[in-house]
Amino acid sequence: MAPHPVVAHPRVPEEHRERVRKAFLEIGKTQDGAELLAKIPIHKIVAADSSDYEELDAWGLEKYVE
């Protein structure tokens, strides 16, 4: 499971979402980008989708939502 998900509202045009997605995936491939990510800390950027987080449904987190 990706520890730091980045999501976009559906109103954001697909072209913009794709450009941002590609930029995030590319940043870790450079030395400067890897150093920036290490400060978060993120060791590797990976593409994810909502199915990656389905296991969270079993955690019973609904009781913490107001």
Phi, psi and omega in degrees: 000129178295125186284339183231075183292143174241125182234160178233145177294145180302339179287342178290127182303143181306320180301317180291317179300318181293320179296318179293318179302312180297320179298316178297317181293330182276333188301324182285354181275354178250156179299313180299316179297317179298322178294320177296314180297325181297335180285344185284311358266133171232126182269333181202135175271131177229151175284140180220163172220177187300332180295337178293342185250007182301330180297339178295335178302328182280354184279347180070036183282351182303328183293347180263359180265131179268000000 
